[in-house]
Amino acid sequence: MNLSIVNKEQTATTNPECAAKRAKNISRYAVKNVLELCVGNSFLSLKEEYRRHGLICWGNDVDIRWKQTENWLHGNCLDLDYSNFDVVVFAPPLSRGCTGKREDALSVLEVTPTYYEFLQKIKYYRNKIFVLTLPAKTFSTSSDRNQYQRLLAYIYKLVQP
């Protein structure tokens, strides 16, 4: 399944089927508030899917084009306080120009904000669920797979007591 599709604005948006599955999976935990970081124009569909499962969704993006009036935190996702949320979904731009097109796909190390910056921030939060979305090309080449393995190793080191 493609996790994103290209919309009429020629930007990536979360595939409705993926949004439904994400909301369903997260609803299995005893949570209430979800923060979708770097959500862009996917916010309204994700918010609706979470609502169907009794969850409250908040959105964030640095791009003013996607600013919403309700349940919205505008600004750099790394500057936000996550303490009021049970789940934080890190979904940074996964393609150049947020196009969502295969030819613009980024590797793990090319994504900005970086996974490593986000992981450094969240290591101080306990009893939270964090979800990382990964680029479509994460497993495409040996270099991409190596980047993914290094990211997993980094996460493992962070969670060790």
N, C-alpha and C positions, 0 to 999 in steps of 0.2 A: 504494500500500500504506500502511496506517496503521502508523506506527512504534510506537505504543503502543496498548494496550487497557485497559479498565477491569476490574479484578478484583473478587472478592467483597468485598474490604475497601473498595471504592469508591475505590481509588487507581490511578494509572496504573502499568502494568507493560509492559516491552518486549514487543512482538509477537514470538512465537517465530520467525516467518519472518524478521523483521528481525534478531533475535539471531543466527540461522544465517548470514545474509548478512554481518553485521558480522564475525563470527568468521572466515568464509571469506576475506573481503577482507583482513583484517589478517594472516591466516596466510600470505599471499603474500609478505610481507616476511620477512627473516631475523631474526625476533624470538622471544622466549621468554616474557617476562613482560609482562602487560597489567594496568593499573590502571584500573578503571571507577569514576569519581568520581560521587558523588551517585546511586548505583545503586539504593538502596532495595530493594524486594522483587523486583527483576529479577535480583539477583545470582546466585541458584542456577541459573536457566535460562541466563544468559550464561556462567557458569562452566562449565557442562556443554558448551555449544557450543564454547567455546574449547578445552576438554579434548579434544574430538573432533578438533581440528586440532593437537594436540600442544602447546598453549599453556597456560601457567599464568595464571589470572585471580585478581586481588585485587580486593576491593570496598571501597568507602568510602561512608559516609553520616553525617550529623550526627544524624539521627533514631535514637534508641535502639531503636525498634521493629524496625528492620531489622538490628540488630547480629548478626553471625555469629561463630562461634567459630573458624573456620578461614579463613585468607587474608583477614582483615578488618582494616581500619584505620578505627577510629571517630574521628570528629571533623570539624572544618571542613576541607574539601578544599584551601583556600588555605593552610593551615598545614602541610601534609604535604610531605615530601621526596620528589621524584619520581626521584631519581638511580638507584634500583635497578630501575627499570622501563624497558622498551624502548618501550612504547606507553602513553600516558595518554589515556583517553577522558573528555572533559568533557561530562557529560549532566545539567545542572542541571534543577531542576523547570521544566517548560515550560508548566505550567498552574497556575492558582490552586488552592491546596490539594492539588496533585498529583493532581487528579481525572482528568486525561487527556481530559476532555470538551471538545468543540469550543467551547462557550460560555465555557469558562474559560481558553482558550488565551491565552498571553502573547505580547507582541511582543519583539523582540530586546532593547530597552532596559528591559523590565519584568522580565526574568529575574534571579533572585538565587540564588546569587552571580552577579555579572555576567561577561559575556564579557571585558570590558575588564580586570577584576581578574585573571581567569585568564591572559589574554594578557600582562599585566605580569609575572606570576609566571614564566611559562614562557620569557620572553625570555632568561633566564640559562642555560637548559638547551640543550645542543648535542647533535647526533646522537641525537635522540629523535623519535618520531612522536607528534604530538598530533592528536586527532580531536575536532571540535566537533559536537555535535548541536544542531540548530536547531529553534525552535518551528514547529509546523505552519502557523502563519499568517504565516510569514516573507515569503511572496510574495502575500498576500491583498489588500493595499491599496497604494496608492502610498506612503503613510507607512511601511508595513512594508518595502517594497522599498527605500526610501531608507535606513532603519535598517540593512538588510543591506548595502547598498552602502557605507555609512560604515564598517561593521565590516570589510568586505573591504579598504577603503582603509587602515584602521588596521593590519590584519595585514600588508599590503604594506609599509607604512612600517617596521614592526618587523623584517621579514626582510631589509631592505636592509643591505648591508655598511657 
